[in-house]
């Protein structure tokens, strides 16, 4: 052999080897390594370019795939088809159509790709236009159309085309059957199966899979037993059904009976053990496997993560011969759940072919930890964002009380879905921006988005906090029209809304009409009775709850103890408080002690209340000291008020109302030096009096009045009316408290009148 021929042969072998490496790297998602191999190649052929185009496209880097396609020295038919397949994979239908129209030559695969691309995106009629342009239609194109019709629930069209197709084609029949199965139409699927002129093992396997998907394992097993000749897919489908349904013993029995096992069957069995948290059995089987693929490793790593064995998961990841993004994301998720973000970041930075799930897992982790600066840093670095990415950022900022940033992200988002709207509405409501929550609900409806029960629950909560009864009633009507009124969460929100708006009878009516109720429902009505001063009714409902065999929880006792406090039922409250730990095995928390302190304080038993606080096994919080301070004002105990206030200032050093209340207590006692001391303390701590704000709902509109805003229409007229009312109240001898309340309202509207 001549030296020149040897050189050409050697060069060809080198390109072949590099192309093979390139293809393997692309298949395993190691796109950056594939790019490095491609760039290092001194000689490339058409196969090289086609492999790299496919690698870019399958990893979502469609723009880079197109750039490479455009710079190819020479293109063959495979190159054009590869690029169209890439556009189809990335749902770029218009680009695929333009490329298809510009093709110098097409084969059956080209036409099939374009039909499949349209069908995948639900553009069935456009796919039919392409199909009709074909003069010589092959069975492949017929099957592409039939499969697309079936997947898009156009079964009549699929069957009509199947009957028009020359010759009987089992692939076409199976495509229609698959369409029925994938769309959950098992009844029609069974009828179609019975009408099939011939069946193969694929037909039988489709039926087994369909029954498995709807959880009918008995019917699946019946079909499995009837298969004339089973293949490994038959066994694996049945095995998967048992494993996913938690019938792990039956799954293992089937696994042991298999005449032959492939890696998929081993993975299915391991996955079943992982799902049932039998990690030792999964590990034992993993070690026995003759061959493992990336799914085997990923399943085991995920199993260790689910059982909290992060050390074992990390050790397995380190041993993994070819790490993939799924395994690395599972490990990242484990660290995220344990709030070990530095270790999660370490794995994230090592991950070369990050997909969108990997990015979102890290962003979600930082958001959960309150590290929104890190979350935003990653969000900005993301090459491609999806709805989950945007929604995670909105929810993260809202949960970390940065509602302005949440709104900013929300309004930057182009394609908002229901989760996006619910995230911003709930974020606004949870952060106290109740009017903002209602405004965004209105914006949502104007954009034509349909609210769900979660949306209604959030806006009803906002109405409850605003006591906006008319708006709440309108939401109730919308709930009735939408069909969500039967939802337990929406029902609970309605009870709370009506209760807080003072319509407790309406709240009870909702309770009585609800088809399904849970403990939250009982708690909502008990709390409503407490809030409206119906102590006896709250206790009666508590007893009704027990009669129905429902165990109360901590929230139940907060409601019923609060009812006793508001209703002045001291003995009943003391008995219930004692029975909590004795009869119900519920240890009191700070909120329960706050109710008891309030109960005793309202009854004038301040020393007993303070003694309870000193004997508590837990540390007192702001609610407890606030209850003591409130009682001190009612029963004029400035010394105890000083002590309670000092403790309260440790929790809420900048809450203006605490200082005002302490100042008023000392003013009532004539201790003006103490009043001055409180004022100096406020000045030293930079606490300024926040303008008072009141609102009233009139003509379906919430009108807010702020003490330093004299720009409201008819402000002077409102002030005049209030002054007149105040004078009349004095003249008929109403209590000074009522007169002061009236004057306080007047001052809230404007201080400049």
Secondary structure, DSSP 4 states (H G I P E B T S, - for coil): --HHHHHHHHHHHHHHHHHHHHHHHHHTT-HHHHHHHHHH-SS--HHHHHHHHHHHHHTT-HHHHHHHHHH-SS--HHHHHHHHHHHHHTT-HHHHHHHHHT-S---HHHHHHHHHHHHHTT-HHHHHHHHHH-SS--HHHHHHHHHHHHHTT-HHHHHHHHHHSSS--HHHHHHHHHHHHHTT-HHHHHHHHHH-S---HHHHHHHHHHHHHTT-HHHHHHHHHH-SS--HHHHHHHHHHHHHTT-HHHHHHHHHH-SS--HHHHHHHHHHHHHTT-HHHHHHHHHH-SS--HHHHHHHHHHHHHTT-HHHHHHHHHH-SS--HHHHHHHHHHHHHTT-HHHHHHHHHH-SS--HHHHHHHHHHHHHTT-HHHHHHHHHH-SS--HHHHHHHHHHHHHTT-HHHHHHHHHH-SS--HHHHHHHHHHHHHTT-HHHHHHHHHHHHHTTPPP-HHHHHHHHHHHHHHT-HHHHHHHHHHHHHHTGGGSHHHHHHHHHHHHHTT-HHHHHHHHHH-SS--HHHHHHHHHHHHHTT-HHHHHHHHHHHHHTTPPP-HHHHHHHHHHHHHTT-HHHHHHHHHHHHHHS-----HHHHHHHHHHHHHTT-HHHHHHHHHH-SS---HHHHHHHHHHHHHTT-HHHHHHHHHHHHHH-TT-HHHHHHHHHHHHHTT-HHHHHHHHHHHHHTT--PPPPEEEEEETTEEEEEETT---STTHHHHHHHHHHHHHHHHHTT--HHHHHHHHHHHHHH-S--
